Amino acid sequence: MRPLHRSYDDIIDLPRPVSSRRNRMPPLGRAAQFAPFAALTGFEEEIDETARLTDRCPVLTEEDFLRLNGQLCELMGCLHEQPEVALTVFEPDEKKPGGAYRSVTGAVRRIDETGQTVILTDGRIIPFGKIHGIERLHRAG
């Protein structure tokens, strides 16, 4: 038995075989054979989703509720002016615990106490439970 490092000595220096029946594959096609593939479909997306950060769902204190209630009452007193406001709302995340704060700016058309919502002139409806801050904006002019 020959040693392993000598087992190909008889063919190692031969020219590369060329088929007489088939054309050579273009280099781009050859490269595609060795392209990486995703063995676990969706794994990369799962990693990205896990790495995405969310804020904790805030717990409002009684003082926070009283402050927000007072600000809503002030807005109800001047609805005829359609006051411009910037609302800080907390949007829960659909895929994981927590969520994100975002700012919603617009003119208030109505405050629905029964439905507990703020309705803006552009039709957006913001539930009281999502509101964590109200800032009245002063219109330029």
N, C-alpha and C positions, 0 to 999 in steps of 0.2 A: 504494500500500500504506500502510495506517495504521500509526502507531507502536504498539508493543506495549502501552504503558500506556493507550492509547485503544481497544484492540480490544474491550473489554467495556462500553463506555459505553452501548450501546443496551439492555443487560439488567441492568446493575448495580443499578438502583433498582426493578426489578420485584418484586412480592410473591413469596414462596416458593410454589412449585407444591404443590398439594394434590390427591391422587388422589381421584376420586369412587368408585372401585371398592375401594380398600383402606383399612383403618383405619390411623391413625398408630401407629407402633411406640412402645411405652412407653419412657421414658427409660432404664430398667434394661436393656432389650434393646439399645438403641442403644449404651449404654456397653460392653456385652459384646463388641460388634464390635471395639472398640479395646483390649480387654484384652491384656496382654502374653502371649506364648506362648513356650514353650521350644523354640527352633529346634534345639538339640542336646539330645536326650533323655539324661538322666543326667549331663550336664556339671556341673551344680551339685553333685551327689553326689560326682563325681570331685574337684572342687575341695576339698570338705569333707574327703574322705579324704586327699588330699595334705597338707592343713594339719594333720591329726591327728598329734600327736607320739607317738613311741614311745621307750622306753629302749633303749640298746644291750644286746645279749646279753652278760651278764657272763662273764668268764673267771676261774674260781677258781684261786687259787694252791695250791701243795701244802700250805701252812699252813692254808688254808681247808678243804681236803679232810680234813686230819688233825683239825682242830677239829670239823667236822661229824661225822666218824666217831666221835670221842670222845663227842660229845653223843648220838649214836644208841646207842652202847654203854651209856651211862648210862641211857637210856630203856629199853633191853632188860632192864636189871637191875631195873627197878621196874614192869614191865608189869602185875603183879598189882594195883597201885594204880590203874591206868588214868590215868596222869598227864595233866594238862591242859597243852597246849602252844600256843604261837603260832608257826607256821611262816611264814617269809618265803619265798615261792615266786616264781619268774620264769615267767610265762606268755608263750610266744612269740605274736606277733600272726599272725593267719591271712592278712592281706592285704598286709603289708609287712614289711620287715626290722625286727628288734628285737622289743619286747614291753613288758610292764608287770609291775612288782612288785605282789604283793598279799599280804595276811596271811590265813592260814587258822588258825582257832582251833578246838580240839576236844580230846577225850580220846583218847589212843592206846590202841587195842585190841590191835594186833599190829604187829610189824615183820617183814616178809617179806624175809629176806636173799636168797633165791633170786630172787624177782621184783623185788628192790630197790625196795620200796615201804613206805610207812608207811600203815597202815590205821586210820582213826579209828572210834570207836564208832558214829558216825552213818552209816557205810558209805563215806565218801569215801576214795579211794585216791590218795595223793600219791607220785609217783615220786621216788626219791632225787635224780635229775638235775635236778629243778626246785627242790629245796630249797637255799636260800642262807643261811638262818639258822634257828636253833631257840632258842626261849626257853621255859623251863619256867615255867608259871604256878602260883601257889600258890592252892589253893582256900580260899575264905573259910569259916570255921566252925570 
